């Protein structure tokens, strides 16, 4: 893994992953939920959290019509079905 954190020696395969990791050392949260005030470092985690407030469920099972907030829960559901 070519990218190394100079603070803790953690290693990463991508520069992007190292950059995200560095935010944890400085406790930087760039995104704040306008509904509850919770703070997030990563935009995708913030987006998924906000769906809980808005009720948005962009992932739909075409077989049983269940709806999901996150791609991961949708994928897990699809694996169980097959």
Residue frames as a rotation matrix with the C-alpha (Angstrom) as fourth column:
UNK 1
0.590 0.807 0.000 0.00
0.807 -0.590 0.000 0.00
0.000 0.000 -1.000 0.00
UNK 2
-0.163 -0.827 0.538 1.81
0.840 -0.403 -0.364 3.09
0.517 0.393 0.760 -1.21
UNK 3
0.009 0.222 0.975 0.05
-0.157 -0.963 0.221 5.81
0.988 -0.155 0.026 0.84
UNK 4
-0.219 -0.236 -0.947 1.16
0.831 0.463 -0.308 6.07
0.512 -0.854 0.095 4.47
UNK 5
0.818 0.488 0.306 -0.24
0.197 -0.737 0.647 8.28
0.541 -0.469 -0.699 7.23
UNK 6
-0.167 -0.954 0.248 2.64
0.073 -0.263 -0.962 10.22
0.983 -0.143 0.114 8.76
UNK 7
-0.063 0.216 0.974 0.80
-0.883 -0.467 0.047 10.40
0.465 -0.857 0.220 12.10
UNK 8
0.336 0.299 0.893 0.00
-0.785 0.614 0.090 6.74
-0.521 -0.731 0.441 12.79
UNK 9
-0.674 -0.733 -0.087 1.63
-0.618 0.496 0.610 4.75
-0.405 0.465 -0.788 9.96
UNK 10
0.195 0.777 0.599 -1.68
0.084 0.595 -0.799 3.37
-0.977 0.207 0.051 8.65
UNK 11
-0.844 -0.525 -0.110 -1.38
-0.097 -0.051 0.994 2.45
-0.528 0.849 -0.008 4.98
UNK 12
0.259 0.960 -0.109 -3.82
-0.155 -0.070 -0.985 2.89
-0.953 0.272 0.131 2.11
UNK 13
-0.183 -0.279 0.943 -4.06
0.796 0.521 0.309 1.84
-0.577 0.807 0.127 -1.51
UNK 14
0.154 0.316 0.936 -5.49
0.844 -0.535 0.042 5.17
0.514 0.784 -0.348 -2.69
UNK 15
-0.844 -0.469 0.259 -4.66
0.330 -0.836 -0.439 8.80
0.423 -0.285 0.860 -1.99
UNK 16
-0.174 0.884 0.435 -8.36
-0.391 -0.467 0.793 9.51
0.904 -0.032 0.426 -1.50
UNK 17
0.580 0.387 -0.717 -8.51
0.393 0.637 0.663 6.98
0.714 -0.666 0.217 1.34
UNK 18
-0.352 -0.781 -0.515 -5.50
0.902 -0.138 -0.409 8.54
0.249 -0.609 0.753 3.06
UNK 19
-0.779 0.095 0.620 -7.03
-0.050 -0.995 0.090 12.01
0.625 0.040 0.779 2.72
UNK 20
0.304 0.951 0.052 -10.25
-0.263 0.031 0.964 10.81
0.916 -0.307 0.259 4.34
UNK 21
0.380 -0.255 -0.889 -8.29
0.770 0.619 0.151 9.08
0.512 -0.742 0.432 7.10
UNK 22
-0.673 -0.732 0.108 -6.39
0.574 -0.608 -0.548 12.29
0.466 -0.307 0.830 7.88
UNK 23
-0.175 0.706 0.686 -9.70
-0.341 -0.697 0.630 13.99
0.924 -0.124 0.363 8.75
UNK 24
0.652 0.462 -0.601 -10.06
0.323 0.548 0.771 11.61
0.686 -0.697 0.208 11.69
UNK 25
-0.210 -0.819 -0.533 -6.82
0.922 0.014 -0.386 12.82
0.324 -0.573 0.753 13.29
UNK 26
-0.948 -0.149 0.280 -8.02
0.098 -0.977 -0.187 16.42
0.302 -0.150 0.941 13.29
UNK 27
-0.531 0.826 -0.189 -11.61
0.660 0.263 -0.704 15.43
-0.532 -0.498 -0.685 14.15
UNK 28
-0.845 0.190 -0.500 -12.85
-0.410 -0.831 0.377 17.42
-0.344 0.523 0.780 11.15
UNK 29
-0.297 0.843 0.448 -16.54
0.729 0.503 -0.464 17.09
-0.617 0.189 -0.764 10.32
UNK 30
-0.975 -0.215 -0.050 -17.42
0.122 -0.713 0.690 18.90
-0.184 0.667 0.722 7.11
UNK 31
-0.570 0.821 0.019 -21.15
-0.047 -0.055 0.997 18.18
0.820 0.568 0.070 6.89
UNK 32
-0.946 0.307 0.108 -23.87
-0.141 -0.087 -0.986 19.05
-0.293 -0.948 0.126 9.40
UNK 33
-0.562 0.819 0.115 -27.39
0.775 0.473 0.419 17.64
0.289 0.324 -0.901 9.31
UNK 34
-0.791 0.303 0.531 -29.87
-0.250 -0.953 0.172 20.48
0.558 0.003 0.830 9.13
UNK 35
0.222 0.947 -0.232 -32.50
-0.165 0.271 0.948 18.35
0.961 -0.173 0.217 10.88
UNK 36
0.886 0.149 -0.439 -30.68
0.338 0.441 0.832 17.09
0.317 -0.885 0.340 13.98
UNK 37
0.762 -0.616 0.201 -27.25
-0.648 -0.731 0.213 18.74
0.015 -0.292 -0.956 13.97
UNK 38
0.673 -0.540 0.506 -25.27
0.233 0.804 0.548 15.51
-0.702 -0.251 0.667 13.69
UNK 39
0.399 -0.645 -0.652 -21.89
-0.804 -0.588 0.090 15.99
-0.442 0.488 -0.753 12.02
UNK 40
0.830 -0.104 0.548 -20.26
0.304 0.909 -0.287 13.86
-0.468 0.405 0.786 9.31
UNK 41
-0.108 -0.947 -0.303 -16.83
-0.181 -0.281 0.943 13.67
-0.978 0.156 -0.141 7.74
UNK 42
-0.885 -0.278 0.373 -17.82
0.234 0.428 0.873 11.90
-0.402 0.860 -0.314 4.55
UNK 43
-0.658 0.651 -0.378 -20.46
-0.741 -0.649 0.172 13.21
-0.133 0.393 0.910 2.11
UNK 44
-0.444 0.525 -0.726 -21.94
-0.280 0.688 0.669 9.79
0.851 0.500 -0.158 1.36
UNK 45
-0.679 0.192 -0.708 -22.51
0.689 0.499 -0.526 9.05
0.253 -0.845 -0.471 5.08
UNK 46
-0.830 0.369 -0.417 -24.16
-0.106 -0.840 -0.532 12.45
-0.547 -0.397 0.737 5.44
UNK 47
-0.594 0.605 -0.530 -26.38
-0.747 -0.172 0.642 11.81
0.297 0.778 0.554 2.43
UNK 48
-0.488 0.388 -0.782 -27.47
0.232 0.921 0.313 8.41
0.842 -0.028 -0.539 3.77
UNK 49
-0.787 0.166 -0.595 -28.21
0.592 -0.070 -0.803 9.88
-0.175 -0.984 -0.043 7.20
UNK 50
-0.819 0.456 -0.348 -30.30
-0.447 -0.888 -0.111 12.69
-0.359 0.065 0.931 5.77
UNK 51
-0.595 0.606 -0.528 -32.51
-0.325 0.419 0.848 10.15
0.735 0.676 -0.052 4.00
UNK 52
-0.654 0.343 -0.675 -33.66
0.708 0.592 -0.385 8.96
0.268 -0.729 -0.630 7.42
UNK 53
-0.665 0.393 -0.634 -35.16
0.173 -0.746 -0.643 12.41
-0.726 -0.538 0.429 8.03
UNK 54
-0.590 0.395 -0.704 -36.59
-0.754 -0.581 0.306 12.93
-0.288 0.712 0.641 4.55
UNK 55
0.221 0.674 0.705 -37.87
-0.308 0.734 -0.606 9.39
-0.925 -0.083 0.370 4.05
UNK 56
0.363 -0.158 -0.918 -36.16
-0.931 -0.046 -0.361 9.14
0.015 0.986 -0.163 0.67
UNK 57
0.178 -0.281 0.943 -35.65
-0.180 0.933 0.312 5.49
-0.967 -0.225 0.116 -0.32
UNK 58
0.171 -0.139 -0.975 -33.89
-0.926 -0.362 -0.111 5.45
-0.338 0.922 -0.190 -3.69
UNK 59
-0.805 -0.502 -0.316 -33.23
-0.576 0.787 0.219 1.69
0.139 0.358 -0.923 -3.75
UNK 60
0.132 0.965 0.225 -36.23
-0.929 0.200 -0.312 -0.50
-0.347 -0.168 0.923 -4.58
UNK 61
-0.777 -0.237 0.583 -36.60
-0.102 0.961 0.255 -4.26
-0.621 0.139 -0.771 -4.86
UNK 62
-0.567 0.556 -0.609 -38.59
-0.809 -0.237 0.537 -5.00
0.154 0.797 0.584 -8.00
UNK 63
-0.656 0.292 -0.696 -39.74
0.106 0.949 0.298 -8.38
0.747 0.121 -0.654 -6.67
UNK 64
-0.262 0.541 -0.799 -41.16
0.936 0.343 -0.076 -7.60
0.233 -0.768 -0.596 -3.24
UNK 65
0.336 0.421 0.842 -41.42
0.421 -0.867 0.266 -3.78
0.843 0.265 -0.469 -3.46
UNK 66
0.577 -0.253 -0.776 -39.34
0.752 -0.207 0.626 -3.16
-0.319 -0.945 0.071 -0.32
UNK 67
0.708 -0.337 0.620 -37.51
0.130 -0.802 -0.583 0.17
0.694 0.494 -0.524 -0.31
UNK 68
0.427 -0.681 -0.595 -34.12
0.904 0.293 0.313 0.99
-0.039 -0.671 0.740 1.19
UNK 69
0.914 -0.156 -0.374 -32.24
-0.051 -0.960 0.276 4.08
-0.402 -0.233 -0.885 2.39
UNK 70
0.122 -0.978 -0.166 -28.81
-0.734 -0.202 0.648 2.72
-0.668 0.043 -0.743 1.51
UNK 71
0.272 -0.146 -0.951 -27.26
-0.852 0.422 -0.309 0.74
0.447 0.895 -0.010 -1.33
UNK 72
-0.756 -0.654 -0.009 -25.68
-0.561 0.656 -0.505 -1.66
0.336 -0.377 -0.863 1.19
UNK 73
-0.504 0.636 0.585 -28.98
-0.400 0.428 -0.810 -2.69
-0.765 -0.642 0.039 2.77
UNK 74
0.503 0.655 -0.564 -30.47
-0.794 0.093 -0.600 -3.10
-0.341 0.750 0.567 -0.70
UNK 75
-0.084 -0.633 -0.770 -27.56
-0.795 0.508 -0.331 -5.32
0.600 0.584 -0.546 -1.78
UNK 76
-0.875 -0.218 0.432 -27.84
-0.466 0.623 -0.628 -7.40
-0.132 -0.751 -0.647 1.39
UNK 77
0.008 0.975 0.221 -31.55
-0.562 0.187 -0.806 -7.89
-0.827 -0.118 0.550 0.71
UNK 78
0.512 0.183 -0.839 -30.88
-0.856 0.192 -0.480 -8.98
0.074 0.964 0.255 -2.87
UNK 79
-0.537 -0.780 -0.321 -28.25
-0.703 0.625 -0.341 -11.52
0.466 0.043 -0.884 -1.76
UNK 80
-0.700 0.325 0.636 -30.69
-0.423 0.529 -0.736 -13.12
-0.576 -0.784 -0.233 0.70
UNK 81
0.321 0.920 -0.226 -33.27
-0.711 0.076 -0.699 -13.52
-0.625 0.385 0.679 -2.04
UNK 82
0.593 -0.125 -0.795 -31.01
-0.717 0.366 -0.593 -15.46
0.365 0.922 0.127 -4.41
